[in-house]
Amino acid sequence: MRPGPHNAITDVPGVRVGQVTRDEPGWLTGCSVVVPPPGTVGGVDVRGGGPGTRETDLLDPVNLVDRVDAVVLSGGSAFGLGVADGVMQEVYAAGLGWPVSPTDPAARVPIVPTAILFDLGRGGAWLHHPTPADGAAAYRAATDGPVVQGCVGAGTGAVAGGLKGGIGSASCVLDGGITVGAIVAVNAMGSALDRLTGDLLGRSRGLVDEFAQAPSPDPEAARAYWAQRDAVAVATRGTATTGTATTIGVVATDATLTKTQCRKLAQVSHDGLARALAPVHTAYDGDTVFTLATGRRSLDHPLDEVDLQSAAADCVSRAIVHAMLAATSIDRTAEGGLLAPAWSDRSRTGTHPHL
């Protein structure tokens, strides 16, 4: 197996990504929109205890609609679900959507499943969240080129285990030619770090030399970091509330899959979260993974589906590592917001005075 040319979800032919970042004073949020080619089949699996979603019931294999026009990942908690309204308008203007009349071609309803993560107040103002206009702009900006990673899009205000989270992406081309890719917004209650080594948990899932240039952690620094983090966790235990985290993502492939197979792919893709974040799927997370199958390649052997599922889970883990590596420290304390050091900073200094 090897990564695609961009090592991103956009290596799946026909899949595009657009992002809007709101990091002006008082803001620390954004949205990311994944746009598949027409006719793409979709699935979803929601595992976290505090999800915020839209149109996920529609993707249940027992329900009618089996085509997806776009998927939205957004900050803003439940306020961010409105981002899909702007995306729907753009999808409709592009002549797409689920037809609901045999005689009127204008009678279409765009299918735009959405998941949100919690970042309210992290830029300084509680109600600064992505809007329908941001969703429309992200849709219009979608390209099949490299995916910008780190503190952008839905990952702008993300935090993972006390460190700065963000957007990450990765891809894989299987030996038979099928491509699978993932994009993940990492905003977890759990940590992306190994408690013993301080390394990123998902690094072991990397392809050859994928993370060779990443900083090497110091085990002594890791122990100091965890001692600080545990102390903070005890001090703030009474202030934690459900739904203030959440890691959300999309897995796409050019394989031909049914709606049921898309659901299964989403379920197995959650293994990638569990290998790169600990703990995951808690009562405080709303972890959700969508899947998209464009149907350009067939599965020639029954076990090809297993290979695809395994590669998809690894892509999710690798995307989380890329998100943590690309994230940069954010200091908004002067505005009453969040101070979150990046892993790359912590790996060099070992400690951070605000952890």
matplotlib code that plots the C-alpha trace (Angstrom):
import matplotlib.pyplot as plt

x = [0.0, 1.1, -0.4, -2.0, -0.4, -1.7, -1.9, -5.4, -9.0, -8.9, -6.9, -10.2, -11.1, -13.9, -13.8, -13.2, -12.7, -13.4, -12.8, -13.6, -11.5, -12.8, -9.8, -10.1, -10.2, -13.0, -13.3, -11.8, -14.0, -14.7, -16.2, -15.0, -17.1, -16.5, -18.0, -18.2, -19.2, -22.9, -24.3, -22.1, -23.5, -23.2, -23.1, -22.5, -21.7, -22.2, -20.4, -19.9, -22.3, -22.8, -23.3, -24.6, -25.7, -28.1, -29.4, -27.7, -31.0, -31.4, -28.2, -29.5, -29.5, -33.2, -34.1, -34.8, -32.2, -28.8, -27.1, -25.1, -24.4, -22.0, -20.9, -20.3, -17.9, -18.3, -17.4, -20.0, -21.6, -25.4, -25.3, -23.0, -25.6, -26.9, -23.8, -25.6, -28.3, -25.7, -24.3, -27.7, -28.4, -25.1, -25.9, -29.3, -27.9, -25.5, -28.5, -28.1, -30.2, -32.6, -35.5, -38.9, -41.1, -41.2, -42.3, -40.7, -36.8, -36.7, -38.3, -35.0, -33.8, -30.0, -28.7, -26.1, -25.3, -23.6, -21.7, -20.4, -17.8, -17.7, -15.5, -17.9, -16.1, -12.6, -12.0, -13.4, -17.0, -19.5, -21.9, -19.2, -19.9, -19.8, -22.9, -24.7, -22.7, -19.5, -20.9, -21.7, -18.2, -16.6, -18.6, -17.6, -14.0, -13.9, -11.0, -9.5, -6.0, -4.0, -6.0, -4.8, -4.3, -3.9, -5.8, -8.2, -11.8, -13.7, -10.4, -9.7, -10.8, -10.3, -8.5, -7.4, -6.5, -5.3, -3.2, -4.2, -6.2, -7.1, -7.9, -5.9, -6.1, -4.5, -5.0, -4.0, -4.0, -4.5, -2.6, -5.7, -5.9, -8.8, -8.2, -9.4, -8.9, -10.0, -10.4, -10.7, -11.4, -9.7, -11.4, -11.2, -11.8, -9.1, -5.5, -3.6, -0.5, 1.1, 1.5, 4.8, 6.6, 4.9, 4.6, 1.5, -0.5, -1.4, 2.2, 2.6, -0.1, 2.0, 3.1, 6.9, 8.6, 5.3, 6.1, 9.9, 10.3, 8.1, 9.8, 11.0, 9.4, 11.3, 9.8, 10.9, 9.1, 6.1, 5.9, 6.1, 3.4, 1.0, 1.6, 0.6, -2.4, -3.6, -3.4, -5.5, -8.0, -8.6, -8.9, -11.4, -13.4, -16.5, -16.7, -16.8, -20.0, -21.3, -20.7, -17.8, -15.4, -16.0, -13.9, -15.7, -14.6, -15.3, -13.9, -14.2, -13.3, -13.7, -14.9, -18.5, -20.3, -24.0, -25.5, -25.1, -21.4, -20.9, -22.3, -20.0, -17.0, -18.0, -18.1, -14.7, -13.2, -14.0, -11.2, -8.9, -10.1, -9.5, -5.9, -5.0, -7.1, -7.5, -10.1, -12.5, -16.3, -16.8, -20.0, -18.3, -17.6, -19.9, -17.6, -19.0, -17.6, -19.3, -18.4, -18.7, -18.4, -18.1, -18.5, -15.8, -14.0, -15.4, -14.4, -13.2, -12.9, -15.0, -11.9, -11.2, -13.8, -11.8, -8.7, -10.6, -11.9, -8.5, -6.9, -9.8, -9.2, -5.5, -6.2, -8.3, -5.4, -2.9, -5.2, -5.3, -1.5, -1.3, -3.8, -1.7, 1.5, 0.1, -1.6, 0.0, -0.3, -3.2, -3.0, -6.2, -6.1, -6.0, -9.5, -10.8, -10.4, -8.3, -4.6, -3.7, -0.1, 0.6, 2.2, 5.2, 5.8, 5.3, 7.6, 10.4, 9.8, 8.2, 6.0, 3.8, 3.0, -0.7, -1.3]
y = [0.0, 3.6, 7.0, 8.9, 11.9, 14.4, 11.9, 13.3, 12.4, 14.3, 11.5, 9.7, 10.7, 13.2, 14.1, 17.8, 19.6, 23.3, 25.0, 28.3, 29.5, 32.1, 33.1, 36.9, 38.6, 37.0, 34.0, 30.5, 28.3, 27.2, 24.5, 21.9, 20.6, 17.3, 17.3, 13.9, 13.3, 12.9, 9.5, 8.8, 6.4, 7.4, 5.9, 7.0, 5.6, 7.7, 6.4, 9.3, 10.1, 13.7, 14.0, 16.9, 15.7, 16.3, 13.8, 10.8, 8.8, 9.2, 7.2, 4.2, 1.3, 0.6, 4.1, 5.3, 7.9, 6.4, 9.3, 12.1, 15.6, 16.9, 16.3, 19.1, 19.0, 22.2, 23.9, 25.9, 23.0, 22.8, 26.4, 25.0, 22.7, 25.7, 25.6, 22.9, 25.4, 27.4, 24.2, 23.0, 26.2, 25.8, 22.2, 23.1, 25.9, 23.4, 21.4, 18.5, 17.0, 14.1, 14.3, 14.2, 14.7, 12.6, 15.6, 18.7, 18.7, 21.7, 19.6, 18.5, 18.3, 18.4, 15.7, 17.2, 15.1, 17.2, 16.7, 19.4, 19.7, 21.9, 25.1, 27.8, 30.6, 29.4, 32.6, 34.8, 35.3, 32.6, 33.0, 33.3, 30.2, 29.2, 30.4, 29.3, 31.9, 30.1, 26.8, 28.2, 29.7, 26.4, 24.6, 27.1, 26.8, 23.0, 21.6, 18.2, 19.5, 19.2, 19.6, 22.3, 20.8, 22.0, 25.0, 25.4, 24.7, 22.6, 22.2, 25.9, 25.8, 22.1, 20.8, 17.2, 16.2, 19.7, 20.2, 22.0, 19.8, 20.5, 19.1, 16.2, 14.0, 10.9, 8.4, 5.0, 3.2, -0.5, -3.1, -3.7, 0.0, 1.1, 4.4, 5.3, 8.5, 10.3, 13.8, 14.2, 17.2, 16.2, 17.7, 14.9, 14.6, 11.9, 12.4, 11.6, 10.9, 7.7, 8.2, 6.3, 7.8, 11.1, 10.0, 10.3, 7.1, 6.8, 7.2, 3.4, 3.2, 5.3, 4.1, 3.9, 7.2, 9.0, 10.6, 10.4, 14.2, 14.5, 15.6, 12.8, 13.0, 12.7, 10.2, 12.3, 15.3, 13.0, 12.1, 15.7, 16.6, 13.9, 14.9, 18.5, 17.4, 15.0, 17.8, 20.1, 17.3, 16.9, 20.6, 21.1, 17.9, 19.6, 21.9, 19.2, 18.9, 16.5, 17.3, 19.7, 17.6, 15.4, 14.1, 14.0, 12.8, 11.5, 8.4, 8.3, 5.5, 4.9, 1.4, 0.3, -0.2, -0.6, 1.6, -1.3, -1.7, 2.0, 1.7, -1.2, 0.8, 3.7, 1.2, -0.2, 3.3, 4.1, 1.6, 4.3, 6.7, 4.2, 3.6, 7.3, 8.7, 7.5, 7.4, 7.7, 7.5, 8.9, 10.5, 13.9, 13.2, 13.1, 11.0, 10.5, 9.1, 9.4, 7.3, 8.0, 5.5, 6.9, 3.5, 3.8, 0.5, -2.9, -5.2, -8.3, -10.6, -10.8, -10.2, -7.0, -5.4, -6.4, -4.9, -1.7, -1.5, -2.0, 0.6, 3.1, 2.7, 3.3, 6.4, 7.8, 7.2, 8.7, 11.7, 12.3, 12.3, 14.7, 17.0, 17.0, 17.6, 20.4, 22.2, 25.4, 26.9, 29.3, 32.0, 34.0, 34.4, 38.2, 37.9, 35.5, 32.6, 29.4, 28.8, 25.5, 24.5, 22.4, 18.9, 20.0, 22.7, 20.3, 17.7, 20.2, 21.8, 18.9, 21.2, 24.2, 26.6, 26.7, 23.0]
z = [0.0, -0.6, 0.0, -2.9, -4.5, -1.9, 0.9, 1.5, 1.0, -2.3, -3.8, -4.2, -7.8, -7.9, -4.2, -3.3, -0.1, 0.8, 4.1, 5.8, 8.7, 11.2, 13.3, 13.4, 16.8, 18.9, 16.6, 16.6, 14.6, 11.0, 8.7, 6.2, 3.4, 1.5, -1.9, -3.7, -7.4, -8.2, -7.4, -4.4, -1.8, 1.9, 5.3, 8.9, 12.4, 15.5, 18.6, 21.0, 23.9, 23.0, 19.2, 17.2, 13.8, 10.9, 8.3, 9.9, 10.2, 6.5, 6.0, 7.9, 5.4, 6.0, 4.8, 1.3, 0.3, -0.7, -2.4, -0.7, -2.3, 0.4, 4.0, 6.4, 9.4, 11.4, 14.7, 16.6, 18.5, 17.6, 16.3, 13.6, 12.1, 10.2, 8.1, 6.0, 5.0, 3.0, 1.5, 0.5, -1.4, -3.3, -4.1, -5.4, -7.5, -9.1, -10.3, -7.7, -5.0, -4.5, -7.0, -5.5, -8.6, -11.8, -13.8, -12.2, -12.4, -10.0, -7.3, -5.7, -2.1, -1.5, 0.8, 3.1, 6.3, 8.9, 12.2, 14.6, 17.3, 20.3, 20.1, 21.5, 23.3, 22.4, 20.4, 23.1, 22.1, 22.9, 19.9, 17.3, 15.2, 11.5, 9.5, 6.4, 4.4, 5.6, 4.5, 1.0, 0.8, 1.7, -0.9, -3.6, -2.5, -2.8, -4.9, -5.5, -4.6, -1.4, 1.8, 4.1, 7.6, 11.1, 12.6, 9.6, 8.8, 11.4, 13.2, 13.8, 17.5, 18.1, 21.2, 21.9, 25.4, 26.4, 23.2, 20.0, 17.7, 14.1, 10.7, 9.3, 6.2, 4.8, 1.9, 0.8, -2.6, -2.1, -4.2, -6.4, -7.2, -4.9, -3.2, 0.3, 2.2, 5.4, 6.7, 10.5, 12.8, 16.1, 19.1, 21.6, 25.4, 25.3, 24.4, 21.2, 23.2, 24.6, 28.3, 28.5, 25.5, 24.8, 21.2, 19.1, 19.5, 15.8, 14.5, 14.4, 11.7, 9.3, 5.9, 5.2, 6.3, 6.5, 9.9, 9.7, 9.9, 13.0, 16.2, 18.5, 22.0, 25.3, 27.8, 30.7, 29.2, 28.6, 32.3, 33.3, 30.8, 32.1, 35.7, 34.8, 32.8, 35.5, 38.1, 35.9, 35.3, 39.0, 39.6, 36.8, 37.2, 38.5, 35.5, 32.8, 30.8, 28.2, 24.6, 24.9, 22.8, 19.7, 16.8, 13.5, 10.1, 6.6, 4.9, 1.1, -1.4, -5.1, -4.5, -5.3, -2.0, -1.0, 1.7, 4.1, 3.2, 3.7, 7.2, 7.9, 6.6, 8.9, 11.9, 11.2, 10.5, 14.2, 15.0, 13.6, 16.3, 19.0, 17.9, 17.9, 20.8, 24.3, 25.6, 22.8, 22.3, 25.8, 27.2, 26.6, 22.9, 19.9, 17.7, 14.2, 11.0, 7.6, 4.6, 0.9, -1.9, -5.4, -7.2, -9.8, -8.9, -8.1, -5.2, -7.1, -4.1, -0.9, 1.2, -0.8, 1.5, 4.6, 3.1, 2.4, 5.9, 7.4, 5.2, 6.0, 9.8, 9.3, 7.2, 10.1, 12.6, 10.2, 9.6, 13.4, 13.5, 10.6, 12.4, 15.6, 13.7, 11.7, 14.6, 15.9, 19.4, 19.9, 22.6, 23.0, 26.8, 26.6, 25.0, 27.6, 25.3, 25.1, 25.3, 23.7, 23.0, 20.0, 20.3, 18.3, 20.9, 23.8, 22.2, 22.3, 25.7, 27.6, 29.7, 29.3, 32.0, 31.2, 31.1]

ax = plt.figure().add_subplot(projection="3d")
ax.plot(x, y, z, "-o")
ax.set_aspect("equal")
plt.show()
